[in-house]
Amino acid sequence: MMAGGELIAWLLDAGEIEGFDIHVIPTLIGAGIPVGAPRHLDVPLRLRSVRKCPDGGVRLRYEVARQNL
């Protein structure tokens, strides 16, 4: 699913996100898009894999680390 920061923040609050695939594409001009709301800057993530793409970008696959209750 592709979504904006507010939807991602809502889903993180609900515990409904298991992971993220983040595609990084280098640009010379432009700005990035926030992945989530500022309250989620400390979401524990584990890097699961990195893949180099033919266009020079990379795909970073993260798992949301679940805390033991």
C-alpha positions as CSV (number, residue, x, y, z in Angstrom):
1,M,0.0,0.0,0.0
2,M,1.2,3.5,-0.7
3,A,0.1,6.2,1.7
4,G,0.9,9.6,3.0
5,G,2.3,10.5,6.4
6,E,-1.0,11.0,8.2
7,L,-2.5,7.6,7.1
8,I,0.8,5.8,8.0
9,A,0.8,7.6,11.5
10,W,-2.8,6.4,12.1
11,L,-2.0,2.8,11.1
12,L,1.2,2.8,13.3
13,D,-1.0,4.0,16.2
14,A,-3.3,1.1,15.6
15,G,-0.5,-1.4,15.3
16,E,-1.4,-2.4,11.8
17,I,1.9,-1.9,10.0
18,E,4.3,-4.8,9.9
19,G,7.0,-3.2,7.8
20,F,8.1,-0.6,5.2
21,D,9.6,-0.8,1.8
22,I,11.3,2.5,1.2
23,H,12.6,3.4,-2.2
24,V,15.3,6.0,-2.3
25,I,15.8,7.7,-5.6
26,P,18.6,10.2,-5.8
27,T,17.6,13.7,-7.0
28,L,19.6,16.8,-7.7
29,I,16.7,19.2,-7.2
30,G,13.6,18.6,-5.0
31,A,12.6,17.6,-1.5
32,G,11.6,14.4,0.3
33,I,8.3,13.4,1.6
34,P,8.0,12.5,5.4
35,V,7.2,8.9,6.0
36,G,5.2,9.5,9.1
37,A,4.1,12.1,11.7
38,P,6.7,13.7,14.0
39,R,5.3,11.6,16.9
40,H,6.7,8.5,15.1
41,L,10.3,9.5,14.9
42,D,11.2,6.8,17.4
43,V,9.4,3.8,15.8
44,P,11.8,0.8,16.3
45,L,12.7,-0.6,12.9
46,R,14.9,-3.5,11.8
47,L,16.6,-3.3,8.4
48,R,15.7,-6.6,6.7
49,S,17.3,-6.1,3.2
50,V,18.8,-3.7,0.8
51,R,18.4,-4.0,-3.0
52,K,20.2,-1.8,-5.6
53,C,17.9,-0.9,-8.5
54,P,19.1,-0.4,-12.1
55,D,18.2,3.3,-12.0
56,G,20.7,4.0,-9.2
57,G,18.1,4.0,-6.4
58,V,17.9,1.5,-3.6
59,R,15.0,-0.3,-1.9
60,L,15.3,-0.5,1.9
61,R,13.0,-3.1,3.5
62,Y,12.3,-2.6,7.2
63,E,10.3,-4.6,9.8
64,V,8.6,-2.7,12.6
65,A,10.1,-4.2,15.8
66,R,7.3,-5.4,18.1
67,Q,7.9,-4.8,21.8
68,N,7.3,-7.7,24.1
69,L,4.3,-7.0,26.4
